[in-house]
C-alpha cells in the first residue's frame, strides 16, 4: 500500500481543516517545505498537497509555496485545488508537481478530463472524488452535486482515469477512522487505484485500508498530532507487510527444494486477487524469485523472455503484495493470492485473461 502524507496549504502555511470547513483551521507550520523534507526523510515515496485557497477561489493561489515544496524533495508530489483549465494543469506541472488532482471539473465536464489525459497522459491526471453522504461535493466542498461517488468513479474509469482520490468529507480532519466500506466498494467496482482520504487516526486504520486491498491512503492530521509515526508506517505498509505481521514476514512451511520444477528449473504461479478471487495472470518463479518473494512480501518472478529476475510493478508501480502462497497437491504449481495495485496486465487491463474464447450458457 502506498502512503501519501499530506500538506494542505492556506495563505502559504501548512494547515488542516475540520470537515473541510474553512473557519475550522489549525496551523501546523509557517514553512510547508520543511514539512515535505521531513516526510521524505521518514521514507515517504509520494507527497500529497492541496492548495486550499485555490480550491475555494477556482484558480491557483499558493503557487510559490507549492513550487518550493517540490524543489525541496526528490520524491514526486501530487497536488489538487483550483485546477479548472488545461492551462492550469500546465502551470501546476511547471511548478514541479508530478500529477494533478482534478475535482470540480470532473463533475461539471467529464470531457475535460479526457482532454487532459490525451494531452498530459493518464499518469499525470488524478480525479478527486469528495463525497458528503455519498454525493459528490464540489468547489472546495462548499456545494454538493447530484452525482454519487460510485457513478462518477465509473464514468472516470471509462474515459481512461487510472487513479482516484476518494475523500469522505464527514471523516476529514476528525481522526475518527476512514470510510473503509465505501472506499473498498469504489476499489472493487472500478478496479483502478483508489487512494483513501479522510479520518486516518492510527495504525489500525491503515491496516483496515491495507487489508481491504485499497491502493493507498492519505495521512494528514494523525501525523501532525503524532498519532501515526510516518517512518514506522512506511516500513510496515509500503513493504507489503500488514501491521499484525510487522515484526517479521511469516516463514514458509515448504522450501523451494520441495517443489517439482519444469525442465528449465521453474515453477508456474497462478496469481489471484485475494479480495474478489479474480485470476489475474500466470507467471513463473525460479529459486531466487521464490526466496525474494518470501523475504520482501512483494511478488517477484523470473522472466522467461528476458531471462532475468522480475519484480512485478517495479517500473509501472503496479506492485503485487503477497496475501498468501499455496501449493497444489502435486507440488508443481503455486497459487498466489495478492493485493494488486492497478492493472496486472501489461496491456493496462486489470487481468491478463480479458479475452473470451467462448461462453456456454448452461
N, C-alpha and C positions, 0 to 999 in steps of 0.2 A: 504494500500500500504506500502511495506517495503522500507525504505530509507537506502542507503548504502553510507555513507560518505567515500571519497576516499583518500588514501595516496599513491602517486606514489613515488617510491624510486629510486634515481640515485646517485651513489657514496656515499651511506649512508645518503643522505639528502632527505627531503620531497620537491618535486618539482612538477611543472606542465609543460607539453609541449603544444605547439600550433599546432593543426592539426597533432599531432604525430611526429613533426619534432624535431630531437634530437639537432639541433642547435638553437631551439627556446625554451629555458629553463628559467623558473623563479623559484628561490629557495625560499621556504617559511619557512623552519626550518632546523636547523642542528640536531634536535633531534625529529625524527618522532614518537618515542614512547610517547612523551609528547602530540603530536597532537592526538594520539589514545586515551590517557586518557581523553583529553578534549572532544572528541567525545562521549565517554562513559558517562561522566558527564552530557552531554547535552541530554542524553536519547537514543542514538543510540543503536539498538539491534543487529547490524551486522556492521563489518568494511570491506571495500574493499581495497586491497593493490595490487600493481603491482611492480615487480622487472623490471624496465625499462632496466637496463643493461643486465639482464638475457634474456629478450625478444629479444634483438638485438644479443646477443652472443650465444644463444641456450643452455645455462646452467645457474644454479643459481649463482648469484654474490653477492647479498646482504643478505645472509642467516642470519648473526648475527643481522642485523638491523631488519629483519622480526621476528626473534625469540624474540627480546626484545619487539617489538610491541605486540606480542601475550602474553608474560608473564606479560605485564603491564596492561592488561584489563581482564575483566571477561566475555566479550561478544565474540561470535565466529568471526573469521577472515577468509575471503576468499582471495586467492592470485593467481595471474597469472604472467607469464613471464618466459620464458626459460624452460618450463616443456616439455620434449620430450620423456622421458622413464618412465617405471613403477618404476624404482629405484628413478628417480627424484621425482615422486609423494610421495613415501615413505619418502624420505628425507624432503620434504616440510611438510608433515603431522607430522613428528617427531619434527619439529620446533614449533609445537603447532597450526598450521593452521588447520581449521576445514574442509574446502573444497578448492580444487584446480581448477583453470581455465585453460583449455587447448585450444589453438587456432590453431597454425600452424599444429600440428599433426593431428587434426581433419580433416583438408582439405587433407593432404597428405596420411593419413592412418586411415580411419574410424574404421577398425578392432582394432586399438589400443585403441580407446575409449571404445569399447565393452569389451576388455580385462581389462581395468581399472575399469569399472563398476563391472565386475564379481569379481575382486579381492578386491576392496575397498568399493563397494556399491555406488549406484546412488546418495545418499545424499552427498557424498564427491567429486563428479566429476561434474564440470560445464564446458560447452563449450563456448568459446568466439568466437562470430561471428562479425568480424570487417570488415566494408564494405566501399569501395570507389566507388561512382556512382553505387551502387547496387551489385558490385562484391567483393568477399571476399579477404581481404588483409592478408598477412602472413609475418613471420619473422620480427617482430617488425614494421609492416606496411610498410616495405621497398619494398615489392613485391606484385603484385596483381595477384590472380589466375583467372581461367576461370569459377569458380563456383559462382552462385548467392547466396545471403544471404538466401533466402527462400528455395532453393533446399538443401542447407547444413543443415538448421534447420530441415527440414522434414526428411532428412536422419538420423540426430542425434536422433530425436524422435523415429524413427523406431528401433534403437538399444538400447533404454532404457534411454536416457538422459531426465532428469526432469527439468533442469534449463539451460537457455542460457543467457549470457550477450551480448546484441547487441549494437554495437558502430557504429555510423555514423561518420567516421573519419573527414569528412569535417566540422562537428559541434564541434569536440572535442577541448576544451580549448578556444572556440570562444565566449562563452556567448551569442550565437545567437538563443537559443531555440533548443530543441531536435527535431528529426525527428519522430514526433508522428505518422504520417500516416504509414510509413514503419514499425515502431515498432508494431503498432496495427495489421498490416497485419500478421506479424510473430506470434503475440499472438493469433489471431483469427484462423489462418490456422493450427497452431500446437497444440493449446490447452494446452501447457505446460507453466511453469513460464518463462516469458521473463523479463529481467532486462534492462531497457533503460539506455544508457550511451552516453554522449556527448552533450554539449550545454546547460545544465541546468543553467539558469541565474536568475530566480526569482520564487516567489511562484506561479505565473500564469502558468509557465512551468510545475511545479509539479501538479497543478490542471488538466492540459490537460492530463498528463500521468495517473493520478488517474481516471479521468472521462472516459478515453478510456478503463478502465478495465485491465490495464497492471500491472503485479505483483509488480514491483519495479523500483527504479530509483537510479542511482549512481550520487552523487553530489560531485564535486571537487572544481574547481576554484571559483565558486559562494560563497562557504563557506569562502574560504581564503580571498576573496575580499569583504566579508561582504554584499553580495547581497542577501544571504539567511541566516537567523538565524536558525541553525540546531535545537536548542531546540524548537523553535516555529513550525518548520516544522514537527518534530516528534510528537508534541502534536496535530497538525492538521490532519496529514495524516496517521500516524500509528494507530490512534484510529478508523479510518474508516470514519471520518467526512471529507467532502470536504472543501476547502478553503472558498468558498462562504457561508458555513454554520458554520463557525468556532466558532462563538460566543456561539452557543448552538445547541443541537440536536432539530429537529422540534418536536413540540408537536403533539400527536396523536389526531385525531378527534373522535376516538372511544376508549373507555376503555375496559378492559378485561370483566367487568361485562355485557357489551352489547353483548358479543359473546355467541353463542349456543355451548355448550360443549358436549362431549360424556359421557358415563356412568362413565368414570374414571376422569372426570374433565379436559379433554384435548381437544385441537382443532388441526386438521391436518393442515400442512403447505406445500403447493406445492412450491418448490424452483426452480426459473428460472433464467438463465443468463440474466442480464439486457442488455448486448451488443448485443447478437445474438438470444435471445429468447429461447435457448435450455432449456428443462426441465431437471434439474439436479438430484432431489431427492424428496422424501416425508418424512417429519418428523412431530413431534408433540410438542406442547407447553403447559405448564401449566401457571398459572398466573405469577409465579416468572420468568420463562423463557421469557415470553412476555414482562414484565417490564424491564428485564435486556437488552433485545434486543433494546428496545426503548432508554434506558439510555446510552448504550455503542456504538450503531451502528454496533455491531458485532452479527451475528445470533447465538442465544442461544436457545437450545431445551431441552425437557425433554426426557430422555432415558427410554423407557418402559421396556427394558430388564434389565438395571442396577438400575432403579428406582431412578435416580438422575439427577441433572441439568447437561447439556452437552453443553459446549462452542465449537462450531464446529471449528476445527483446532487447539485447544489448545495444543494437543500432536503432531499432524502432521505438523503444520504450514500452513495448507490449510484452512485458515480463509475464511469466507463469510462476506463481508462488505455490509451492507444494502444500496440498492438503493431506494427501496420503499416497503411499505407494503400495500396491498389492501385486502378488504374483499368481499366475494361473496354476491349475493342478499339475501341469507338465513342466513347470519351471522355465518355460520358454517364451513367455510374453508378460510384460509388465503393464498394469493398469495404473495410470497416474491421474489422480483427481486434483485439479489445480484451481487456483483463483486466477482467472485470465484477465489481464489488463488489456483492454482494447480488442483488436482483431487477432485471431490466431493464425489466419491465413495470410500469406504474403500478398494476395490479391486485394486485401482490405476487407474481405468477408470475415464474419465472426468465426466461422468454421470452414475447414477445407472441404467439407462434404456439403457443398451448397448446390450441386447439380444433380438433379434427379434423372435416373435412367428410366425407371418405370414404376408406377404405383398400382398395386392391386387393391381394389375396393371390395373387401370381403367382410 
